[in-house]
């Protein structure tokens, strides 16, 4: 069923499902009817404050979910913030997002609250992961998010008897849509994960029938055999998944589906729902096109962002004539199924016109060095190997890499750079190459 926004979802589910359990947090549960009542009570309290923009430092608790919905119903702009952000990053996001009220309250951050906004009703801001550039605030709406949940439900429905484990951060659009809204719009039970320290036992505690995960988390759950017997469906998204991991997960007898989406499109654009998890069917509202250079562009009026917050220039770079130019490379087969090939920005382009496709290039290097704790970046128009620490003699590294077959002389590693600390990564495990380049310049 398609819902017009958060209030429409909560009201209609409360009327039709009443005492059916909506949310579960450890030993506490809340019915759809009581969830709506609590949201309305909190909405009325928030209206009295006169505040207009709420920053939510997200966790997966019933209280946080109520706060998110209540702020929206109170007409406030929502700014979704990651729980584990460094203080300076959080301070900048509060100021940039015009936040004038914070959940949960924090005396140390009161000095970074702003004046609020005049026109924020319905808006929900999510920050991008910042893989290739500084994180941007994407302006979505409760309606676009509900449309995205509807798209997912149409391709991959859940039932009222299902329990969806919400284990990913609600501050990221994949976790919010596919960990929370997908379940609530289906009338399922949503079990709220208890944080990273409970990754080991959340599945055995809640006994979910469905779960949405990023590849890194799936690898952990599979490696330590943490998936419960009742689990029937695993939805993977927000990052590339190796063939080995897909095979390992599939061998456990669960249905494996892969999703492709972006923050800018309120999450899902395409889903694999049968057979090959790499072959994805476009969601019903999405028009997907492969451009001449192989880039995927998407038109989805119901789910598209309004733009990057206070950044029309960056918005215009990617959103043109209603089409989002994703920066991803892909192909469509004769049946109209989408295959993701990589990132355009995972390609190093050199002044002589030659290019290095980083996933393949780094895979070859990893096999030779026996580690994946490195990244390849471009500096002074040359490929540079960036390592966390000195794992072997520099000259030995250069000799090993120069012997890799199939790499043209001009694409051989020119130098080795030792960071002296872990590679900066997004929450999805992708290397932030732009941060490495920034460190070089300091």
C-alpha positions as CSV (number, residue, x, y, z in Angstrom):
1,X,0.0,0.0,0.0
2,X,1.3,3.5,-0.9
3,X,1.3,6.0,2.0
4,X,1.4,9.8,1.5
5,X,3.8,10.4,4.5
6,X,4.5,9.3,8.0
7,X,1.2,10.5,9.5
8,X,-0.8,8.6,6.8
9,X,1.3,5.5,7.6
10,X,0.8,5.6,11.3
11,X,-2.9,6.6,11.3
12,X,-4.0,3.9,8.7
13,X,-1.9,1.2,10.3
14,X,-3.3,2.1,13.8
15,X,-6.9,1.8,12.4
16,X,-6.4,-1.4,10.5
17,X,-3.9,-3.3,12.7
18,X,-4.8,-1.9,16.2
19,X,-3.2,-4.2,18.8
20,X,-0.8,-5.9,16.3
21,X,2.8,-5.4,17.5
22,X,4.6,-2.7,15.5
23,X,7.9,-2.3,17.4
24,X,9.9,-4.5,19.7
25,X,12.9,-3.4,21.8
26,X,14.3,-6.1,24.0
27,X,11.4,-7.0,26.4
28,X,9.3,-4.0,25.4
29,X,6.7,-4.0,22.6
30,X,4.4,-1.4,21.2
31,X,1.3,-2.0,19.1
32,X,0.5,0.0,15.9
33,X,-2.4,1.8,17.8
34,X,-0.2,2.7,20.8
35,X,2.6,3.8,18.6
36,X,0.3,6.3,16.9
37,X,-1.0,7.5,20.3
38,X,2.5,8.1,21.6
39,X,3.6,9.9,18.5
40,X,0.5,12.3,18.7
41,X,1.2,13.0,22.4
42,X,4.9,13.8,21.6
43,X,3.8,15.9,18.6
44,X,1.7,18.1,20.8
45,X,4.6,18.6,23.2
46,X,6.9,19.6,20.4
47,X,4.5,22.1,18.9
48,X,4.4,24.0,22.2
49,X,8.2,24.5,22.1
50,X,8.0,26.7,19.0
51,X,11.1,25.0,17.6
52,X,11.3,24.3,13.8
53,X,14.3,22.0,13.1
54,X,15.2,18.9,15.1
55,X,18.5,17.2,15.0
56,X,18.1,13.5,15.8
57,X,21.2,11.7,17.0
58,X,19.8,8.3,16.0
59,X,19.7,5.1,17.8
60,X,17.5,2.1,17.3
61,X,15.1,2.6,20.2
62,X,11.4,3.0,20.5
63,X,11.9,6.4,22.0
64,X,14.0,7.6,19.0
65,X,11.4,6.2,16.5
66,X,8.6,8.1,18.2
67,X,10.7,11.3,18.3
68,X,11.4,11.0,14.5
69,X,7.7,10.6,13.6
70,X,6.5,13.2,16.2
71,X,8.9,15.8,14.8
72,X,7.6,15.3,11.3
73,X,4.0,15.5,12.4
74,X,4.8,18.7,14.3
75,X,5.9,20.3,11.1
76,X,9.6,20.3,12.0
77,X,12.5,19.8,9.6
78,X,14.4,16.7,10.6
79,X,18.2,16.3,10.4
80,X,19.3,12.7,10.8
81,X,22.6,12.4,12.6
82,X,24.9,9.4,13.1
83,X,25.4,8.4,16.7
84,X,29.1,7.8,16.5
85,X,30.1,11.1,14.8
86,X,33.2,12.9,16.1
87,X,32.3,16.1,18.0
88,X,33.6,18.5,15.4
89,X,31.7,16.8,12.6
90,X,28.5,16.8,14.6
91,X,28.9,20.5,15.5
92,X,29.3,21.4,11.8
93,X,26.3,19.4,10.8
94,X,24.1,21.1,13.5
95,X,25.1,24.5,12.3
96,X,24.8,23.6,8.6
97,X,21.4,22.0,9.1
98,X,19.9,25.0,11.0
99,X,19.1,22.8,13.9
100,X,17.4,24.6,16.8
101,X,16.5,21.6,19.0
102,X,18.4,18.4,19.6
103,X,17.4,14.8,20.5
104,X,18.7,13.6,22.9
105,X,19.5,16.9,24.7
106,X,23.2,17.5,25.1
107,X,24.5,20.5,27.1
108,X,27.9,20.4,25.3
109,X,26.2,21.0,22.0
110,X,23.7,23.8,22.9
111,X,26.1,26.4,21.6
112,X,25.9,24.9,18.2
113,X,22.1,25.2,17.8
114,X,20.9,27.7,15.3
115,X,17.8,29.7,14.5
116,X,15.7,27.0,12.9
117,X,13.9,27.3,9.5
118,X,10.8,28.8,8.1
119,X,9.9,26.2,5.5
120,X,11.0,22.8,6.8
121,X,7.7,21.0,7.1
122,X,7.9,17.5,5.7
123,X,11.7,17.7,5.0
124,X,14.1,15.0,6.2
125,X,17.8,15.6,5.7
126,X,20.2,12.7,5.5
127,X,24.0,13.1,5.1
128,X,25.7,11.1,2.3
129,X,28.5,8.8,3.3
130,X,31.2,11.0,1.7
131,X,33.0,8.2,-0.3
132,X,34.4,10.5,-2.9
133,X,33.9,14.0,-1.5
134,X,32.8,15.8,1.7
135,X,29.4,14.6,3.0
136,X,26.4,16.5,1.7
137,X,23.0,17.0,3.2
138,X,20.3,15.4,1.0
139,X,16.9,16.9,1.2
140,X,14.2,14.2,1.2
141,X,10.6,14.3,2.4
142,X,8.5,11.9,4.4
143,X,6.5,11.3,1.2
144,X,9.5,10.4,-0.8
145,X,10.7,8.0,1.9
146,X,7.3,6.3,2.0
147,X,7.2,6.0,-1.8
148,X,10.6,4.3,-1.6
149,X,9.3,1.9,1.0
150,X,6.3,1.2,-1.3
151,X,8.6,0.5,-4.2
152,X,10.5,-2.0,-2.1
153,X,7.3,-3.6,-0.8
154,X,6.0,-4.1,-4.3
155,X,9.0,-6.0,-5.3
156,X,9.7,-7.7,-2.0
157,X,6.6,-7.9,0.2
158,X,6.6,-8.8,3.9
159,X,3.6,-10.1,5.8
160,X,2.1,-9.3,9.1
161,X,3.6,-12.5,10.5
162,X,7.1,-11.4,9.6
163,X,9.6,-9.9,12.0
164,X,12.1,-7.5,10.4
165,X,15.3,-6.9,12.3
166,X,16.2,-3.2,12.2
167,X,20.0,-3.5,12.8
168,X,21.4,-0.7,10.7
169,X,21.7,3.0,11.7
170,X,18.5,5.0,11.2
171,X,20.8,8.0,10.3
172,X,21.4,6.3,6.9
173,X,18.6,6.1,4.3
174,X,19.1,2.4,3.6
175,X,18.7,1.6,7.3
176,X,15.8,3.9,7.7
177,X,13.8,2.8,4.7
178,X,14.7,-0.9,4.6
179,X,15.2,-1.4,8.3
180,X,12.1,0.5,9.6
181,X,9.7,1.8,7.0
182,X,9.6,-1.4,4.9
183,X,8.5,-3.3,8.0
184,X,5.9,-0.8,9.2
185,X,4.4,-0.2,5.8
186,X,4.0,-4.0,5.5
187,X,2.3,-4.4,8.9
188,X,5.2,-6.6,10.1
189,X,6.9,-6.6,13.5
190,X,10.0,-4.4,13.5
191,X,12.6,-5.6,16.1
192,X,15.0,-2.8,17.0
193,X,18.6,-3.9,17.1
194,X,20.4,-3.2,20.4
195,X,23.6,-1.6,18.9
196,X,26.9,-2.9,17.7
197,X,27.7,-4.8,20.9
198,X,24.7,-7.0,20.2
199,X,25.5,-7.9,16.6
200,X,26.6,-11.3,18.0
201,X,23.2,-12.1,19.5
202,X,20.4,-9.9,18.1
203,X,19.4,-12.7,15.6
204,X,19.2,-15.3,18.3
205,X,17.4,-12.9,20.6
206,X,14.7,-11.6,18.2
207,X,14.4,-14.6,15.8
208,X,13.7,-12.4,12.8
209,X,12.4,-13.7,9.5
210,X,13.9,-10.9,7.5
211,X,16.9,-8.6,7.8
212,X,18.5,-5.8,5.8
213,X,22.3,-5.5,6.0
214,X,25.3,-3.9,4.4
215,X,27.9,-6.4,3.0
216,X,30.4,-5.8,5.9
217,X,27.8,-6.8,8.5
218,X,26.6,-9.8,6.5
219,X,30.2,-11.0,6.3
220,X,30.4,-10.8,10.1
221,X,27.1,-12.6,10.6
222,X,28.0,-15.4,8.1
223,X,31.5,-15.8,9.4
224,X,30.4,-16.4,13.0
225,X,27.2,-18.3,12.0
226,X,24.9,-15.9,13.8
227,X,21.9,-16.1,11.5
228,X,18.9,-17.7,13.2
229,X,17.0,-20.7,11.8
230,X,13.8,-18.7,11.3
231,X,15.5,-16.2,9.0
232,X,14.1,-16.5,5.5
233,X,15.1,-13.3,3.7
234,X,18.4,-11.3,3.6
235,X,18.3,-7.9,1.8
236,X,21.8,-6.6,1.0
237,X,22.4,-3.0,0.0
238,X,24.5,0.2,0.4
239,X,27.7,-1.4,-0.9
240,X,29.3,-3.9,-3.3
241,X,29.1,-7.6,-2.2
242,X,31.8,-10.0,-3.3
243,X,30.9,-13.2,-5.1
244,X,32.4,-15.2,-2.3
245,X,30.2,-13.6,0.3
246,X,27.1,-14.0,-1.9
247,X,27.9,-17.7,-2.3
248,X,28.6,-18.2,1.4
249,X,25.3,-16.5,2.4
250,X,23.3,-18.4,-0.3
251,X,24.7,-21.7,0.8
252,X,22.9,-21.2,4.2
253,X,19.6,-21.7,2.5
254,X,18.2,-18.2,2.8
255,X,16.7,-16.1,0.1
256,X,19.4,-13.5,-0.9
257,X,18.3,-10.2,-2.5
258,X,20.5,-7.4,-3.5
259,X,19.3,-3.8,-3.7
260,X,20.7,-0.7,-5.4
261,X,19.8,2.8,-4.4
262,X,21.2,6.1,-3.3
263,X,20.5,8.7,-0.6
264,X,19.5,11.0,-3.4
265,X,16.7,8.7,-4.5
266,X,15.4,8.0,-0.9
267,X,17.1,4.6,-1.1
268,X,15.9,1.8,-3.5
269,X,16.1,2.0,-7.3
270,X,16.4,-1.6,-8.2
271,X,16.1,-5.0,-6.5
272,X,17.1,-8.6,-7.4
273,X,14.1,-10.7,-6.5
274,X,14.9,-14.0,-8.2
275,X,17.8,-16.1,-9.4
276,X,21.0,-14.1,-9.9
277,X,21.4,-11.5,-7.1
278,X,23.4,-9.4,-9.4
279,X,20.5,-9.0,-11.9
280,X,18.2,-6.3,-10.5
281,X,14.8,-5.3,-11.6
282,X,14.0,-1.5,-11.6
283,X,11.5,-0.4,-8.9
284,X,8.1,0.5,-10.3
285,X,8.5,4.3,-10.0
286,X,12.1,4.3,-11.5
287,X,13.2,4.9,-15.1
288,X,16.8,3.7,-15.4
289,X,19.0,4.6,-18.3
290,X,22.6,3.8,-19.2
291,X,24.3,6.9,-20.6
292,X,26.8,6.8,-23.5
293,X,29.8,6.7,-21.1
294,X,28.2,3.8,-19.1
295,X,26.9,6.0,-16.2
296,X,23.6,5.0,-14.7
297,X,21.0,7.8,-14.6
298,X,17.7,7.6,-12.8
299,X,14.4,9.5,-13.1
300,X,12.0,8.8,-10.2
301,X,9.7,11.7,-9.5
302,X,8.1,10.1,-6.4
303,X,11.4,9.4,-4.6
304,X,13.9,12.0,-5.9
305,X,15.6,14.4,-3.6
306,X,14.7,18.1,-3.6
307,X,18.4,18.8,-3.8
308,X,21.5,19.2,-1.6
309,X,20.7,21.5,1.3
310,X,21.8,25.0,0.6
311,X,24.0,23.8,-2.3
312,X,22.4,24.5,-5.7
313,X,25.7,24.1,-7.5
314,X,26.3,20.5,-6.4
315,X,22.6,19.8,-7.0
316,X,22.9,21.0,-10.6
317,X,26.0,18.8,-11.1
318,X,24.0,15.6,-10.6
319,X,20.4,16.5,-11.1
320,X,19.6,17.6,-14.7
321,X,16.2,17.7,-16.3
322,X,14.8,15.6,-13.6
323,X,17.4,12.8,-14.0
324,X,19.9,12.0,-11.4
325,X,23.4,11.1,-12.7
326,X,24.5,8.6,-10.1
327,X,28.2,8.4,-10.7
328,X,27.8,4.6,-10.9
329,X,28.6,2.5,-14.0
330,X,26.2,-0.2,-15.1
331,X,24.6,-2.2,-18.0
332,X,21.1,-3.4,-18.8
333,X,20.5,-6.8,-20.3
334,X,17.9,-7.7,-22.9
335,X,15.4,-8.4,-20.1
336,X,15.8,-4.9,-18.7
337,X,17.7,-6.1,-15.6
338,X,20.4,-3.8,-14.2
339,X,23.9,-4.9,-13.4
340,X,26.3,-2.6,-11.4
341,X,29.8,-2.5,-12.7
342,X,31.4,0.1,-10.4
343,X,31.8,3.8,-9.6
344,X,32.9,6.3,-12.2
345,X,34.9,7.9,-9.4
346,X,36.4,4.4,-8.8
347,X,38.2,5.1,-12.1
348,X,41.5,7.1,-12.0
349,X,41.8,9.2,-15.2
350,X,45.3,10.3,-16.2
351,X,46.3,13.2,-18.4
352,X,47.2,11.0,-21.3
353,X,43.6,9.8,-21.4
354,X,44.3,6.4,-19.9
355,X,42.2,5.1,-17.0
356,X,42.5,2.6,-14.2
357,X,39.3,0.8,-13.0
358,X,40.1,0.6,-9.3
359,X,38.1,-2.5,-8.2
360,X,39.9,-4.8,-10.7
361,X,43.3,-3.1,-10.2
362,X,43.2,-3.3,-6.4
363,X,42.0,-6.9,-6.6
364,X,45.2,-7.8,-8.5
365,X,47.4,-5.9,-6.0
366,X,45.6,-7.5,-3.0
367,X,46.3,-11.0,-4.3
368,X,50.0,-10.2,-4.7
369,X,50.4,-8.4,-1.3
370,X,48.1,-10.7,0.6
371,X,46.2,-7.9,2.3
372,X,43.3,-5.5,1.6
373,X,44.5,-2.8,4.0
374,X,45.5,-0.4,1.2
375,X,44.1,1.9,-1.4
376,X,45.3,3.2,-4.8
377,X,45.0,7.0,-5.3
378,X,46.3,9.5,-7.8
379,X,49.0,12.0,-7.0
380,X,50.9,14.2,-9.5
381,X,49.2,12.2,-12.3
382,X,50.7,8.9,-11.0
383,X,49.1,5.9,-9.2
384,X,50.2,5.7,-5.6
385,X,49.8,2.8,-3.2
386,X,48.5,4.0,0.2
387,X,49.0,1.6,3.1
388,X,48.0,1.8,6.7
389,X,51.4,0.6,7.9
390,X,54.8,-0.6,6.7
391,X,54.1,-4.3,6.2
392,X,57.2,-5.0,4.1
393,X,60.2,-3.3,2.6
394,X,59.1,-0.6,0.1
395,X,61.4,-1.9,-2.6
396,X,60.0,-5.4,-2.2
397,X,56.5,-4.0,-2.6
398,X,57.5,-2.2,-5.8
399,X,59.2,-5.3,-7.2
400,X,56.1,-7.4,-6.5
401,X,53.8,-4.9,-8.1
402,X,55.9,-4.4,-11.1
403,X,55.7,-8.1,-11.9
404,X,51.9,-8.2,-12.0
405,X,51.0,-9.3,-15.5
406,X,48.5,-7.3,-17.6
407,X,49.3,-3.9,-16.1
408,X,50.7,-1.4,-18.6
409,X,53.9,0.3,-17.7
410,X,52.2,3.7,-17.3
411,X,49.7,2.2,-14.8
412,X,52.3,0.7,-12.5
413,X,52.5,1.9,-8.9
414,X,54.8,4.9,-8.9
415,X,55.3,5.2,-5.1
416,X,54.2,3.9,-1.7
417,X,52.7,6.1,0.9
418,X,52.3,5.0,4.5
419,X,49.4,6.6,6.4
420,X,50.4,5.4,9.9
421,X,46.8,4.8,10.8
422,X,43.7,3.0,9.5
423,X,42.3,4.0,6.1
424,X,39.5,6.4,6.5
425,X,36.3,4.6,5.5
426,X,32.5,5.3,5.3
427,X,30.2,3.4,7.6
428,X,29.7,1.0,4.6
429,X,33.4,0.2,4.5
430,X,34.3,2.2,1.4
431,X,37.6,4.1,1.4
432,X,37.3,7.8,1.5
433,X,40.0,8.6,-1.1
434,X,39.3,12.3,-0.8
435,X,40.3,12.3,2.8
436,X,43.6,10.7,2.0
437,X,44.2,13.3,-0.7
438,X,43.4,16.0,1.9
439,X,45.9,14.5,4.3
440,X,48.6,14.7,1.6
441,X,47.9,18.4,1.2
442,X,48.3,19.3,4.9
